[in-house]
Amino acid sequence: MSTIDTKTVKHIANLVRLGISDEETQTFSGQFSSIIEHFTMLNEVNTDDIPSASDFTNAENVLREDVVQPSMSREEFLKNAPLSERGYVKVLTVLGEG
């Protein structure tokens, strides 16, 4: 049986920049080890006669045809935008200075 020790829990917490107490480290160690144990039990199940869920040999396309339909004009669309400039939607700067 594979266990997740407190050293591993602290390392993972550090990687994701998560501050956890020693008590939480102990709790998570036990919980993670329990999860690993459950997955280990699943590996023991015989699935030889179970078809793969990713077998798409008999799959059919159930989507509708793409049909061009009229939509709202640019002017109507821009009326709904919080900010617009010269016929385009204006958004706030996300990266850098704007």
Backbone bond lengths (Angstrom), bond angles and torsions (degrees), N, CA, C in turn:
res aa  C-N    CA-C-N  psi(-1)  N-CA   C-N-CA  omega(-1)  CA-C   N-CA-C  phi
1 M - - - 1.458 - - 1.530 108.73 -
2 S 1.292 115.05 135.56 1.458 121.11 -179.82 1.525 109.77 -91.90
3 T 1.316 116.14 135.64 1.460 119.41 177.94 1.518 109.68 -121.17
4 I 1.299 115.13 153.52 1.453 122.02 175.87 1.523 106.54 -104.35
5 D 1.321 116.82 108.58 1.464 119.82 -176.96 1.530 111.36 -80.51
6 T 1.317 115.62 169.60 1.471 120.64 -176.42 1.524 111.68 -64.57
7 K 1.321 117.00 -30.27 1.466 120.45 177.84 1.530 110.36 -63.21
8 T 1.325 116.56 -42.16 1.469 121.47 178.36 1.523 110.48 -66.27
9 V 1.322 116.92 -42.00 1.468 120.95 178.73 1.530 110.01 -60.54
10 K 1.320 117.09 -45.18 1.471 120.55 178.70 1.525 111.04 -62.40
11 H 1.330 117.16 -39.73 1.459 121.44 179.57 1.529 110.66 -63.62
12 I 1.327 117.00 -46.15 1.467 121.19 179.27 1.521 110.16 -63.28
13 A 1.322 117.36 -43.84 1.465 121.39 178.38 1.523 110.67 -59.81
14 N 1.314 117.10 -39.85 1.457 121.53 177.95 1.532 110.99 -64.92
15 L 1.330 117.34 -40.81 1.462 121.46 -179.65 1.530 111.99 -61.29
16 V 1.326 116.35 -37.27 1.467 120.17 -178.75 1.522 112.05 -96.73
17 R 1.352 115.15 11.36 1.475 121.66 177.20 1.522 111.30 56.45
18 L 1.332 115.25 46.45 1.459 122.25 -179.65 1.517 108.83 -112.82
19 G 1.311 116.23 118.00 1.460 120.01 177.59 1.514 110.27 -83.16
20 I 1.322 117.16 120.68 1.463 120.56 178.70 1.523 109.00 -129.82
21 S 1.318 114.25 150.57 1.468 120.13 -179.74 1.526 110.24 -81.98
22 D 1.336 116.11 169.28 1.462 120.47 177.62 1.528 110.74 -62.95
23 E 1.337 116.02 -35.88 1.467 119.93 178.31 1.532 110.63 -64.66
24 E 1.339 116.45 -43.54 1.469 120.28 178.10 1.524 110.53 -65.16
25 T 1.325 116.93 -36.27 1.456 121.05 178.42 1.525 110.42 -59.99
26 Q 1.329 116.61 -44.09 1.460 121.17 177.94 1.529 110.91 -62.43
27 T 1.347 115.91 -45.59 1.466 120.96 -179.23 1.523 110.79 -61.02
28 F 1.346 116.54 -49.20 1.464 120.82 -178.76 1.522 111.43 -63.64
29 S 1.317 117.48 -36.97 1.454 121.28 178.55 1.527 109.89 -57.86
30 G 1.324 116.48 -46.96 1.467 120.98 178.79 1.516 112.16 -65.29
31 Q 1.342 116.69 -42.61 1.462 120.40 -178.71 1.526 111.39 -66.44
32 F 1.335 117.17 -44.66 1.457 120.24 179.55 1.523 111.21 -63.95
33 S 1.322 116.94 -40.31 1.460 120.77 178.64 1.524 110.66 -62.90
34 S 1.334 116.90 -38.15 1.461 121.71 178.14 1.529 110.77 -64.88
35 I 1.317 116.41 -40.77 1.470 120.61 178.67 1.526 110.16 -63.67
36 I 1.334 116.89 -45.11 1.463 121.05 178.16 1.528 110.69 -60.14
37 E 1.320 116.60 -39.59 1.462 121.20 179.02 1.530 111.19 -62.14
38 H 1.336 116.91 -41.06 1.467 120.24 178.45 1.524 111.10 -64.18
39 F 1.331 117.61 -41.60 1.459 120.24 178.18 1.529 111.25 -66.29
40 T 1.312 117.34 -34.75 1.458 121.28 177.10 1.528 109.82 -63.68
41 M 1.331 117.13 -40.17 1.465 120.99 177.08 1.529 110.71 -63.33
42 L 1.329 117.97 -38.09 1.463 121.02 179.35 1.520 111.42 -64.65
43 N 1.330 117.27 -32.10 1.464 120.64 178.54 1.516 112.52 -64.56
44 E 1.335 117.51 -20.29 1.456 121.55 -178.64 1.526 112.94 -84.31
45 V 1.330 118.12 -9.09 1.464 121.69 -178.83 1.527 109.37 -75.37
46 N 1.327 116.68 132.27 1.456 122.15 178.92 1.530 108.95 -77.98
47 T 1.314 116.85 114.23 1.471 121.71 -179.21 1.524 111.85 -116.67
48 D 1.353 116.88 21.46 1.467 120.52 -176.86 1.528 112.40 -59.92
49 D 1.331 118.04 -36.51 1.464 121.33 -176.67 1.523 113.31 -94.85
50 I 1.317 117.97 8.40 1.463 122.42 -179.06 1.525 108.60 -96.61
51 P 1.351 117.43 123.83 1.469 118.73 179.54 1.525 110.93 -67.96
52 S 1.306 115.15 148.68 1.452 121.32 -179.57 1.532 110.05 -65.71
53 A 1.319 116.32 138.71 1.468 120.63 178.74 1.526 110.58 -72.19
54 S 1.312 117.50 -16.24 1.467 120.08 -178.85 1.526 111.59 -99.67
55 D 1.333 117.37 18.98 1.457 121.29 178.64 1.525 108.90 -86.08
56 F 1.327 115.66 105.40 1.462 120.27 -175.75 1.523 112.29 -109.40
57 T 1.310 117.95 27.20 1.459 119.99 -175.73 1.525 112.18 -64.72
58 N 1.316 118.71 -29.22 1.466 121.45 -179.73 1.520 112.00 -105.77
59 A 1.324 117.09 18.19 1.459 120.34 -176.58 1.530 110.73 -74.47
60 E 1.328 114.96 144.43 1.457 121.40 175.77 1.508 108.74 -121.64
61 N 1.306 116.10 148.71 1.454 120.52 176.11 1.529 108.44 -74.69
62 V 1.312 116.82 118.07 1.459 120.82 -178.36 1.525 111.32 -105.71
63 L 1.330 116.59 11.00 1.455 120.64 -179.34 1.524 110.22 -85.33
64 R 1.287 116.56 154.19 1.459 120.99 179.33 1.520 110.29 -77.37
65 E 1.318 115.72 163.12 1.459 121.78 175.13 1.524 108.99 -67.72
66 D 1.317 116.70 145.76 1.460 120.56 172.62 1.519 108.03 -75.69
67 V 1.319 115.30 124.00 1.457 120.53 -179.71 1.522 107.89 -126.90
68 V 1.321 115.58 128.46 1.458 119.75 178.34 1.524 108.18 -73.02
69 Q 1.333 115.12 128.14 1.466 120.68 179.23 1.520 108.32 -130.77
70 P 1.318 116.55 154.48 1.465 118.39 178.65 1.533 110.92 -64.02
71 S 1.322 115.47 145.32 1.456 119.87 176.04 1.523 107.88 -130.35
72 M 1.316 116.57 -178.61 1.458 119.61 -177.63 1.524 110.80 -69.21
73 S 1.289 115.20 153.85 1.462 120.68 179.19 1.527 109.73 -73.23
74 R 1.323 115.69 164.62 1.460 120.85 177.96 1.518 110.11 -58.71
75 E 1.321 117.30 -41.39 1.467 120.85 -179.21 1.521 111.30 -63.00
76 E 1.340 116.50 -43.09 1.470 119.64 177.73 1.531 110.87 -63.13
77 F 1.321 116.04 -40.95 1.458 120.53 -179.66 1.520 110.52 -63.80
78 L 1.332 116.38 -45.35 1.459 120.33 -177.06 1.524 112.33 -66.83
79 K 1.315 118.12 -24.19 1.466 121.02 175.52 1.529 110.44 -62.83
80 N 1.334 117.08 -28.29 1.472 121.86 -178.67 1.524 112.98 -88.92
81 A 1.314 117.45 -12.45 1.470 120.98 -178.37 1.525 109.43 -79.84
82 P 1.340 117.59 138.84 1.461 119.73 179.55 1.532 112.26 -63.03
83 L 1.342 116.57 -37.42 1.461 121.61 178.29 1.521 108.75 -136.39
84 S 1.327 116.88 140.85 1.453 120.38 173.88 1.522 108.48 -145.05
85 E 1.327 114.14 156.38 1.454 119.41 -179.80 1.523 108.61 -152.43
86 R 1.296 117.86 127.03 1.461 124.86 178.21 1.528 113.30 50.28
87 G 1.329 117.35 40.65 1.452 121.56 175.84 1.520 115.66 85.77
88 Y 1.316 117.58 8.88 1.462 121.82 179.58 1.523 110.08 -127.01
89 V 1.331 115.49 155.54 1.460 120.38 174.24 1.525 107.06 -73.72
90 K 1.319 116.21 131.49 1.455 121.24 178.97 1.520 108.25 -101.97
91 V 1.341 115.10 130.51 1.466 120.06 179.13 1.511 109.19 -118.99
92 L 1.318 115.67 157.59 1.449 121.08 178.59 1.525 109.36 -70.38
93 T 1.310 116.54 150.55 1.456 122.12 178.53 1.525 109.42 -62.99
94 V 1.318 116.34 131.70 1.453 120.78 -179.98 1.517 110.57 -98.04
95 L 1.308 117.36 -44.93 1.458 122.26 -178.88 1.522 109.54 -120.35
96 G 1.288 117.18 140.88 1.452 120.56 176.82 1.507 112.28 75.78
97 E 1.304 115.20 -165.50 1.453 120.81 179.97 1.516 109.30 -103.57
98 G 1.323 116.58 143.88 1.452 118.25 -177.65 1.449 109.94 -131.60
